[in-house]
Amino acid sequence: VLFLERFLKLHKSPQHCIYNNNFVFESSLPKAELKAMVSLGVNDVYGPYKEGDSYKLSKLVAKKMISDSTKVRHILIPFVGGVRVDPSVTFTDAQAKIQADSIYKVLKSNRSKFKSLLALSSDKVSNEKEGVIEFAYADSYAEEFKAYSFENPKGSLGVVRTDFGYHVIEILSQGPKQQAYKIATIVQEIEPLDRRHLHSRYHPLHRHQT
């Protein structure tokens, strides 16, 4: 807390705050920062510390064990106004949800019907792989889709809404779990002194006030 107060007092307007809502694995952290984060408790602050041309102050927002990858299969039901929706789509948001919920109920009682229901999915790319998608935690996917795929255990089945539509997702497998951190960092770049100002101030002919 003292570090934070001192840093903010010294730099009343930090240039920017870095906050990634995703967790970051140890392998992605700089060595110096990693060494500090391992010993911190949640909400503890590390710094200020110098990295390159900046001073930084980092807060450990959360930490947890997360799988480094996941394998899921899904059926996507789009709605009018969604992202990359085919012009032929006529379902409203509410109608798409009803359709997805209906598919979920069928699969909940008999998952062997998954392949036969792929005809209802608008994701033609994953349909060619029986609806299967494999991706790493670091990959860019719709936030809600990614959260469900990593925050629920293998075997989970659920309906998730994203900007693309409603996804009926089944988690098939997950990679090994690793320690991951969610970090917020305040950054203040080090501004070089104006050499001309420095030269004039300390020039022998410069008159200093006493």
C-alpha positions in Angstrom: 0.0 0.0 0.0 2.9 2.4 0.8 4.5 1.6 -2.5 1.2 2.4 -4.3 0.6 5.7 -2.4 4.2 6.8 -3.0 4.1 5.8 -6.7 0.8 7.6 -7.3 2.0 10.7 -5.4 5.2 10.8 -7.5 3.3 10.2 -10.7 -0.1 11.8 -10.4 -1.0 10.9 -14.0 0.4 7.5 -14.9 0.5 7.2 -18.7 -1.7 4.1 -18.8 -2.9 1.1 -16.9 -2.6 -2.4 -18.4 -5.3 -4.8 -17.4 -5.9 -8.1 -19.2 -9.1 -9.8 -18.1 -7.6 -13.1 -19.1 -5.2 -15.1 -17.0 -1.5 -15.2 -18.0 0.7 -18.3 -17.6 4.0 -18.2 -15.8 5.8 -18.8 -19.2 4.5 -15.5 -20.4 5.7 -13.4 -17.5 9.1 -11.6 -17.5 11.5 -13.5 -15.1 11.7 -10.6 -12.6 7.9 -10.2 -12.5 7.3 -13.9 -12.3 9.6 -14.3 -9.3 7.7 -11.6 -7.5 4.2 -12.8 -8.5 4.8 -16.3 -7.2 5.3 -15.0 -3.7 2.4 -12.5 -3.7 -1.1 -13.0 -2.3 -4.2 -11.9 -4.2 -4.5 -8.1 -4.1 -0.9 -7.6 -3.1 1.1 -5.0 -5.0 4.6 -5.4 -6.4 6.8 -2.4 -7.2 7.5 0.1 -8.4 10.1 -1.7 -10.6 12.0 -0.6 -13.7 11.4 -2.5 -16.9 13.0 -1.0 -20.0 12.1 2.6 -20.3 9.3 2.5 -17.8 8.5 2.2 -14.1 5.7 -0.2 -13.3 3.5 -1.1 -10.4 1.7 -4.4 -10.6 -1.2 -5.8 -8.6 -2.0 -9.5 -8.5 -5.8 -9.5 -9.1 -6.3 -13.3 -9.0 -4.4 -16.6 -9.5 -5.7 -20.1 -10.3 -4.8 -23.3 -12.0 -6.0 -23.4 -15.6 -5.7 -25.9 -18.4 -3.4 -24.7 -21.2 -5.7 -26.1 -23.9 -9.2 -27.5 -24.5 -11.1 -29.6 -27.0 -14.8 -29.0 -27.4 -17.5 -29.6 -29.9 -20.4 -27.2 -30.6 -23.5 -26.5 -32.5 -24.0 -22.8 -33.4 -27.5 -21.3 -33.8 -27.1 -17.7 -35.1 -29.6 -14.8 -34.9 -30.3 -11.7 -37.0 -27.8 -9.0 -36.1 -25.1 -11.4 -34.9 -21.5 -11.3 -36.1 -20.8 -12.8 -39.6 -24.4 -14.0 -39.9 -25.5 -15.3 -43.2 -28.3 -13.2 -44.9 -30.5 -16.3 -44.9 -30.7 -16.3 -41.1 -34.2 -15.4 -39.8 -34.1 -16.3 -36.1 -34.4 -13.5 -33.6 -32.2 -13.7 -30.5 -35.1 -15.2 -28.5 -35.9 -17.8 -31.2 -32.2 -18.8 -31.5 -32.1 -19.4 -27.8 -35.2 -21.6 -27.9 -33.6 -23.6 -30.6 -30.4 -24.0 -28.7 -32.2 -24.9 -25.5 -34.1 -27.6 -27.4 -30.9 -29.1 -28.8 -29.4 -29.0 -25.3 -32.3 -31.0 -23.9 -32.0 -33.6 -26.6 -28.2 -34.0 -26.0 -28.6 -34.0 -22.3 -30.5 -37.2 -22.5 -28.6 -38.7 -25.4 -25.2 -37.3 -26.6 -24.9 -39.8 -29.3 -27.3 -37.6 -31.3 -24.7 -34.8 -31.5 -23.5 -35.6 -35.0 -27.1 -35.8 -36.4 -27.9 -32.4 -35.0 -24.9 -30.7 -36.7 -27.1 -30.0 -39.7 -28.6 -27.2 -37.6 -25.3 -25.6 -36.9 -24.1 -22.6 -38.9 -20.4 -23.2 -38.2 -19.6 -25.0 -41.4 -15.8 -25.1 -40.7 -16.2 -27.0 -37.4 -19.0 -29.1 -38.9 -16.4 -30.6 -41.2 -14.7 -31.9 -38.1 -17.9 -33.1 -36.4 -18.3 -29.8 -34.6 -14.9 -30.2 -32.9 -12.7 -27.2 -32.0 -9.3 -27.5 -30.3 -7.6 -24.3 -29.0 -5.1 -23.0 -26.5 -6.0 -20.7 -23.6 -3.9 -18.0 -25.2 -5.8 -18.1 -28.5 -8.4 -15.4 -29.3 -11.9 -16.7 -29.1 -15.2 -15.2 -28.0 -14.9 -14.4 -24.3 -18.0 -16.3 -23.3 -17.1 -19.3 -25.4 -13.6 -19.4 -24.0 -14.7 -19.0 -20.4 -17.1 -21.9 -20.6 -14.6 -24.1 -22.3 -11.9 -23.6 -19.6 -13.9 -22.9 -16.5 -16.0 -26.1 -16.6 -14.8 -29.7 -16.2 -14.5 -32.3 -19.0 -17.9 -33.7 -19.9 -19.8 -30.5 -19.3 -22.7 -29.6 -21.6 -24.2 -26.1 -21.8 -25.7 -23.3 -23.8 -23.6 -20.1 -24.2 -24.5 -16.9 -25.9 -21.8 -14.9 -27.9 -22.1 -12.2 -30.5 -22.1 -15.0 -33.1 -25.2 -16.7 -31.7 -26.0 -19.4 -29.2 -23.6 -22.3 -28.9 -24.4 -25.7 -27.5 -21.0 -26.7 -26.2 -19.7 -30.1 -24.9 -16.2 -30.2 -23.4 -14.4 -33.3 -24.7 -11.0 -32.9 -23.0 -8.6 -30.4 -21.5 -4.9 -30.1 -21.3 -2.8 -30.1 -18.2 -3.4 -27.4 -15.6 -0.8 -24.7 -15.0 -0.6 -21.8 -12.5 -1.9 -18.6 -14.1 -2.2 -15.0 -13.0 -4.5 -12.1 -13.6 -2.5 -8.9 -13.3 -3.2 -5.1 -13.4 -0.2 -2.9 -14.1 0.2 0.9 -13.9 2.9 2.1 -16.3 4.9 5.4 -16.2 7.3 5.9 -19.0 10.7 7.5 -18.0 10.9 10.9 -19.7 14.5 11.9 -20.7 15.6 15.4 -19.6 15.7 18.1 -22.2 19.4 18.3 -23.0 19.2 21.9 -24.1 17.5 22.9 -20.8 20.0 20.8 -18.9 22.9 22.5 -20.7 21.6 26.1 -20.2 20.9 25.4 -16.5 24.4 24.2 -15.7 26.4 26.3 -18.2 29.0 28.4 -16.5 27.4 31.6 -17.7 24.0 30.6 -16.4 23.0 32.8 -13.5 21.6 30.7 -10.6 19.2 32.3 -8.2 20.1 32.1 -4.6 
